[in-house]
């Protein structure tokens, strides 16, 4: 009999193959973040833009596969009855979410690597090895809250509505969270909104590994990320419970 780990690995492989066969998802997920970084972080770079945008665009690169992979993906599979089949299958319930999470982490790595390479080679970003590792860990940490957000959307809305809501959340978190522009340029009200978004706090933690760290300690930002992740997990659980009834 297959163990839980064997099932998880098999489901992850199937999830990766399924995603690779959807170029409309893979191409934008992998290409858009690095294209934006090349344009704004290198070609139109001023001052330390290549280094600061490395931190913030890394969070942006992870948001796509996390929000859309769970939001649109789960909603579509739910409408097609795939989740009903999963419920009566002998596979453990957690393997479905676990496989999607592992697949999202894989795609996040492939979305991040071109940005890192561009920053180091074309942008002249020179960081200590520990700083690169810290950036990578922070950017991969972003997978968890955004995946939970996508999961909540996928369980709550139908396929078409989930795609629309995923787009809305994706763009709002990117712009209002200061991933594209520093929040210092925002009006005070919008700056207050940024402090309530996980994208902002993740970007601040990522910036702490560069020469452009803010004065506020990373501990406060990590605490906020933890709280927001728990809240998003609660919302995902409530949405899951609702769709079961």
Backbone torsions as a table, in degrees:
resi	resn	phi	psi	omega
1	UNK	NA	138.2	-179.0
2	UNK	-69.0	140.5	175.8
3	UNK	-80.1	168.9	178.0
4	UNK	-60.2	-35.6	179.8
5	UNK	-67.2	-42.1	178.7
6	UNK	-61.0	-42.5	179.6
7	UNK	-64.8	-42.1	-180.0
8	UNK	-61.8	-44.8	179.9
9	UNK	-65.5	-39.3	178.7
10	UNK	-65.4	-42.5	178.8
11	UNK	-66.3	-37.4	178.8
12	UNK	-65.1	-43.8	177.1
13	UNK	-59.8	-42.3	178.5
14	UNK	-64.8	-39.2	179.6
15	UNK	-64.8	-41.4	178.8
16	UNK	-65.3	-44.1	179.4
17	UNK	-63.5	-40.8	179.3
18	UNK	-63.1	-40.9	-178.1
19	UNK	-70.0	-40.2	179.7
20	UNK	-60.9	-30.8	-179.5
21	UNK	-79.4	4.3	178.5
22	UNK	-116.8	79.7	-176.8
23	UNK	-60.8	-25.7	178.6
24	UNK	-65.8	-18.8	175.1
25	UNK	-98.1	-43.8	-173.7
26	UNK	-66.9	-47.1	-174.3
27	UNK	-62.4	-51.8	177.7
28	UNK	-62.9	-36.7	-178.1
29	UNK	-62.4	-41.7	-176.4
30	UNK	-89.1	-32.5	-171.8
31	UNK	-90.9	-40.8	-173.3
32	UNK	-61.1	-46.8	-178.9
33	UNK	-58.6	-45.1	-178.3
34	UNK	-71.2	-34.1	176.5
35	UNK	-63.8	-43.8	177.3
36	UNK	-62.7	-39.9	-179.8
37	UNK	-66.3	-42.3	178.4
38	UNK	-60.5	-38.2	-178.2
39	UNK	-72.6	-55.6	-172.2
40	UNK	-89.3	-28.6	-177.3
41	UNK	-89.1	-22.7	-175.9
42	UNK	-123.1	-57.6	-176.0
43	UNK	-65.5	-40.8	179.3
44	UNK	-105.8	23.7	-174.0
45	UNK	-68.8	139.0	173.6
46	UNK	-133.9	136.4	178.8
47	UNK	61.8	-126.1	-178.0
48	UNK	-99.8	28.7	-176.1
49	UNK	-59.2	-38.3	-178.0
50	UNK	-60.5	-35.7	-177.9
51	UNK	-82.6	-43.2	-179.3
52	UNK	-68.3	-40.7	-180.0
53	UNK	-72.8	-22.3	171.4
54	UNK	-58.4	-43.4	-179.9
55	UNK	-68.5	-47.7	-174.1
56	UNK	-78.1	-38.2	179.6
57	UNK	-72.2	-21.1	173.4
58	UNK	-64.1	-41.1	175.3
59	UNK	-64.2	-42.4	179.0
60	UNK	-60.2	-40.3	-178.3
61	UNK	-64.4	-32.2	-177.9
62	UNK	-80.2	-29.5	-176.4
63	UNK	-59.6	-38.8	-176.3
64	UNK	-58.4	-61.1	-179.5
65	UNK	-62.8	-29.5	-178.8
66	UNK	-73.0	-52.2	-176.0
67	UNK	-71.8	-47.9	-176.3
68	UNK	-75.5	-38.1	-179.9
69	UNK	-60.5	-39.8	179.1
70	UNK	-87.6	-44.6	-176.0
71	UNK	-63.6	-66.3	-178.6
72	UNK	-68.6	-39.1	-176.6
73	UNK	-63.8	-49.6	-178.6
74	UNK	-66.4	-41.3	-179.7
75	UNK	-61.8	-42.8	179.2
76	UNK	-64.6	-45.1	-179.5
77	UNK	-67.3	-33.4	177.8
78	UNK	-66.7	-43.3	-179.9
79	UNK	-66.1	-32.0	-179.0
80	UNK	-83.4	-0.8	177.3
81	UNK	85.6	7.9	-178.1
82	UNK	-65.9	-35.0	179.8
83	UNK	-68.9	-32.5	176.2
84	UNK	-64.0	-39.8	177.2
85	UNK	-64.7	-40.2	179.8
86	UNK	-61.1	-36.5	-176.8
87	UNK	-65.3	-33.0	-177.4
88	UNK	-96.8	-0.5	178.4
89	UNK	-81.6	157.9	-179.8
90	UNK	-74.1	-8.0	-179.2
91	UNK	-67.7	143.3	177.8
92	UNK	-61.9	146.1	-175.2
93	UNK	-60.3	-34.7	-175.4
94	UNK	-72.0	-16.1	-176.8
95	UNK	-67.2	-29.9	-179.8
96	UNK	-64.4	-50.4	179.7
97	UNK	-70.8	-39.9	-179.5
98	UNK	-61.5	-40.9	179.5
99	UNK	-66.1	-41.5	177.8
100	UNK	-63.9	-38.6	-179.8
101	UNK	-66.0	-44.7	178.8
102	UNK	-64.5	-40.5	178.0
103	UNK	-64.0	-38.3	178.4
104	UNK	-65.1	-39.8	177.4
105	UNK	-62.9	-39.3	178.1
106	UNK	-62.9	-47.7	-179.2
107	UNK	-67.9	-32.0	176.6
108	UNK	-62.6	-41.3	178.1
109	UNK	-61.5	-44.3	-179.6
110	UNK	-69.6	-25.0	175.1
111	UNK	-78.2	-30.7	-177.2
112	UNK	-80.6	-39.3	-172.9
113	UNK	-56.8	-44.1	178.5
114	UNK	-62.0	-33.7	177.9
115	UNK	-67.7	-43.7	178.8
116	UNK	-61.8	-44.4	-179.6
117	UNK	-63.9	-44.2	179.5
118	UNK	-62.7	-40.4	179.8
119	UNK	-64.1	-42.9	-176.4
120	UNK	-74.4	-35.6	-174.5
121	UNK	-94.0	-46.3	-176.3
122	UNK	-96.4	-30.8	-177.2
123	UNK	-91.1	-8.2	179.3
124	UNK	67.6	23.7	179.4
125	UNK	-78.7	119.8	-179.5
126	UNK	-119.5	106.6	180.0
127	UNK	-119.4	156.9	173.2
128	UNK	-65.1	155.9	-180.0
129	UNK	-58.4	-38.6	179.5
130	UNK	-65.1	-33.4	178.9
131	UNK	-69.3	-41.2	176.4
132	UNK	-60.8	-42.5	179.9
133	UNK	-64.9	-41.7	178.1
134	UNK	-62.1	-40.4	176.5
135	UNK	-61.3	-47.3	-178.8
136	UNK	-61.0	-45.1	-179.9
137	UNK	-63.8	-39.4	178.9
138	UNK	-66.1	-45.3	-179.5
139	UNK	-64.6	-38.5	177.4
140	UNK	-71.0	-30.2	175.1
141	UNK	-59.1	-32.8	-178.7
142	UNK	-62.8	-21.9	179.4
143	UNK	-57.6	-37.2	-170.3
144	UNK	-70.0	-54.8	179.3
145	UNK	-64.0	-37.6	-178.1
146	UNK	-72.8	-31.5	175.3
147	UNK	-67.0	-39.4	177.8
148	UNK	-65.7	-37.8	175.4
149	UNK	-62.4	-47.1	178.1
150	UNK	-60.7	-38.9	179.6
151	UNK	-63.6	-41.8	177.7
152	UNK	-61.1	-41.9	178.7
153	UNK	-67.0	-40.8	-178.4
154	UNK	-65.6	-35.5	178.8
155	UNK	-80.9	-25.5	-173.8
156	UNK	-88.6	-35.9	-172.1
157	UNK	-115.7	160.4	171.2
158	UNK	-71.7	173.9	-173.0
159	UNK	-58.3	-50.6	-177.5
160	UNK	-64.6	-44.2	179.9
161	UNK	-66.4	-35.9	-180.0
162	UNK	-65.3	-38.2	177.5
163	UNK	-63.4	-45.0	179.6
164	UNK	-63.5	-44.9	-179.3
165	UNK	-68.0	-35.2	177.3
166	UNK	-64.1	-42.8	176.6
167	UNK	-61.2	-44.4	-179.6
168	UNK	-61.8	-47.4	-179.9
169	UNK	-65.1	-41.8	-178.1
170	UNK	-59.9	-50.8	-178.4
171	UNK	-69.7	-39.7	-179.9
172	UNK	-63.9	-44.3	179.3
173	UNK	-65.4	-34.9	179.9
174	UNK	-70.2	-49.4	-175.9
175	UNK	-74.0	-54.2	-175.3
176	UNK	-72.0	-22.7	178.6
177	UNK	-82.5	-0.8	177.4
178	UNK	78.6	22.7	-180.0
179	UNK	-77.6	-29.6	179.9
180	UNK	-97.5	-36.4	-179.5
181	UNK	-133.7	143.8	177.2
182	UNK	-60.7	140.0	-178.2
183	UNK	-69.4	-12.5	176.0
184	UNK	-62.5	-21.6	178.3
185	UNK	-83.4	-9.0	-176.1
186	UNK	-84.5	155.3	167.5
187	UNK	-61.7	159.3	-174.9
188	UNK	-58.7	-36.0	179.7
189	UNK	-63.5	-43.8	-179.7
190	UNK	-69.0	-31.0	175.3
191	UNK	-64.4	-37.8	176.4
192	UNK	-63.7	-37.9	177.1
193	UNK	-62.9	-41.2	-178.6
194	UNK	-58.4	-37.4	-178.6
195	UNK	-66.9	-14.4	178.2
196	UNK	-99.2	12.9	-177.0
197	UNK	-116.9	137.5	179.2
198	UNK	-64.6	-29.9	-179.2
199	UNK	-61.8	-38.8	178.7
200	UNK	-64.6	-48.1	-176.1
201	UNK	-68.1	-36.8	176.3
202	UNK	-65.7	-39.3	177.5
203	UNK	-64.7	-37.9	179.1
204	UNK	-66.4	-39.1	176.3
205	UNK	-64.5	-43.2	178.5
206	UNK	-61.7	-40.5	179.3
207	UNK	-64.2	-23.8	-179.1
208	UNK	-65.9	-16.6	177.8
209	UNK	-92.4	2.6	177.9
210	UNK	-110.7	-178.5	177.2
211	UNK	-78.5	-1.4	-174.0
212	UNK	-115.9	36.5	178.1
213	UNK	-65.2	144.6	176.5
214	UNK	-78.8	169.3	-177.8
215	UNK	-70.7	-30.2	-176.3
216	UNK	-71.0	137.2	-177.4
217	UNK	-66.9	152.5	-179.4
218	UNK	-70.0	-20.9	-179.9
219	UNK	-59.3	-41.8	178.9
220	UNK	-63.9	-41.1	-179.7
221	UNK	-68.3	-40.7	178.2
222	UNK	-63.9	-37.4	177.4
223	UNK	-63.3	-42.7	178.6
224	UNK	-65.3	-39.0	178.0
225	UNK	-62.9	-41.5	179.5
226	UNK	-62.6	-47.0	-179.9
227	UNK	-61.1	-45.7	-178.6
228	UNK	-65.8	-35.9	178.3
229	UNK	-64.8	-41.2	177.9
230	UNK	-64.3	-43.1	179.0
231	UNK	-62.6	-45.9	178.9
232	UNK	-64.5	-35.5	175.5
233	UNK	-63.4	-39.4	176.9
234	UNK	-64.2	-41.3	178.4
235	UNK	-64.8	-40.2	178.0
236	UNK	-63.9	-39.6	179.1
237	UNK	-65.8	-43.9	178.7
238	UNK	-62.6	-41.2	178.7
239	UNK	-65.2	-38.4	177.9
240	UNK	-65.0	-43.7	179.1
241	UNK	-63.4	-38.0	-178.5
242	UNK	-66.2	-42.2	-176.9
243	UNK	-73.6	-14.8	177.9
244	UNK	-79.7	-23.2	-175.8
245	UNK	-85.9	NA	NA
